[in-house]
C-alpha cells in the first residue's frame, strides 16, 4: 500500500459516495487506474464494505448503553453459543471479548429505558451470566468511523531508523 492508496482510503472514509473521477482528480490519477486501486483494496479486504451512517436519534434510537458482562464459563462452546445469540440481537452494534475485569463488552442502541429493559431481559435469558453492568451514555462527545491511517514517508526521503546499540 502506497501513499496514493492511503489518500484514496482517506477520501473514501470521509465520503464513500465520491465518484471515481472526483477521487482520481484528488489523488492525481485518471479514472481507470483509480478504479483498479479501489477494486484491489476491496479484494484485499482493506475496504471491508461501503455503508450509509445513520443518525440514531433521528430514527428514535436515543439511548446508547455500554454493557459489561462477566461469566463463569469460559469454554469455546459457551462463547460460540453466546456469540450466536448476541449476533441475533439487532440492538447490539458492537461486541468485544475483553481482557481485564470484565469478559465481554457490548454497545447497545435502543429507543429508551423501556426498550433497554426488554433487551436486558432477553440478554439474561440467553445463557447463565455471572454479572451484567449497564452504563448509560449521557452525551456523545465524539463519534467517527474513520480509522487513523499511517502517514507515508515523504517521497525521496528515507524514513528514520532506530540505531542498534552494540554494533
N, C-alpha and C positions, 0 to 999 in steps of 0.2 A: 504494500500500500504506500503510495507516494503522496506528495503534497497536494496534487490535483484531486486524488481520491478523497483526501481529508477535507478539501474545500467543498467538494460535491456533497459529502456527508453532512457538513455543517449547514449547507443550504437546505438540504432535504429535512434535516432535523427541525429547522426553523419553519419551513413551509413545503410540505410534500406535494403540494398542488402546482408548484412551479413547472412550467413547460421545459422540455429538454432544450429548446432553443434558449430560454432565459438562463438555465443553469450553464449551458455551454458558453454563452456570452460572458457570464461572470467568472468562469474558470479558464477562459481562453481556448475553448475547443469548439469545433463545429458539432452539429447535432449527432452525426453518426458515431464518432469516437466517444462522445459524451454518453450516448445511449448504451454503447458497448461496455463502458466502465460501470454504469449503473447496473446493467444486467449481470456483470461479473460480481459486483458487490452483493447483489441479491443471491446469485448462485453460490457464492462462498459463505452465505449466511450472515454477512456483516450487516446487511439490511434485512431485518427479520420480517417486517411487514410494514405496510403503509395504512394508517388509520386516521379517522377523524377524532379529535379530542373534544369531548362534550363537556358542557358546564353542568355539574351535578345539581347545583342549586336551582338552575332554570328548569331542571327536569323533576324538581320536587324531592331531590335526594340530598337534603341539607345537613345530615348528621354523619360525621366520619368518626369511626371508633377503631382504636387500636386494641386488639385483643391478645393478651398474653396467655399462653396455655402451658401448663405443666402436666406431665403424665408419669405414671409409674411404669408403664410398659414401653420399652424402647426397642422392641423387636421389629424386624423387617416387615413381617406380616401385618403388625399393628399399623405401622406407618403407611404401608400400601393401602390398607383399608381406609385409614383416616384421610389420606391424600385424595382418594377417590371420593369420599363423602364430601370433603371440602370443595373439590372441583365441581361438584354438582350444585353448590350454593352460589347463585349469581351475585349475592351481596358482597362476597369476598373478592376483592380486586387483587390482593397480593397475599401470598402465603409463604412464610420462610421457616426453615428449621434453623434454630438459633444455637449459639454457644453462650454459656453463662447461666444465669439463674432461672431462665425460662427455656422451655423446649421448642415452642413454636410461637410465631407472631403472625397475626392476621391484620390486614387493613380492610375494614368493612365500611360500606357506604349504604345507608338506609334513609328513609324519609324522616323518621322521628323516633322518639323513645319507644313508642308502642311497637313500631316495626322492628326496632332493635330487640325488644323483649321477645318477640316472636322468633327472631333469628337466634337469640341466645338459647331459648328453649329447644329449638331444633338442633343447635350445636351440641348441647349437653346430652341430647338423646342419642347421638351418633355412636359413641364409644365411651367407656369409663375414662374420665379425666380427673386428675388429681386436684388441679386448681385452674380457674379461669378468672382473669382480671381484665376489666374493661377500662379503658382510658378514653375519654371523650374530647375530641378536638374542639376548642372554643373558636379558633380562628386559623385559617390557612394563611401563613405568612409567605411561604414560597412553594411553588409547585412547578416543576418542569419535566419534560420528557427528554430533553436534550442531554446527552452524555458529554462529559468533558473530553474533548478529543486531544490527542497528543499534538504538540507543535513540532513540525519537522524542522531540522536544522536548516539555516539559510543556504541557498544554492552556492556551491563552490567552497563552502567552509566545512571544515572537519569538526564534528561535534567534540566537545572537550572530553577527554578520557581521564579516569582516575589513575593516579600514579600507583605503581605497585612497589611497595616498600620491600627492600632487601634484594633487589635485582640490580 
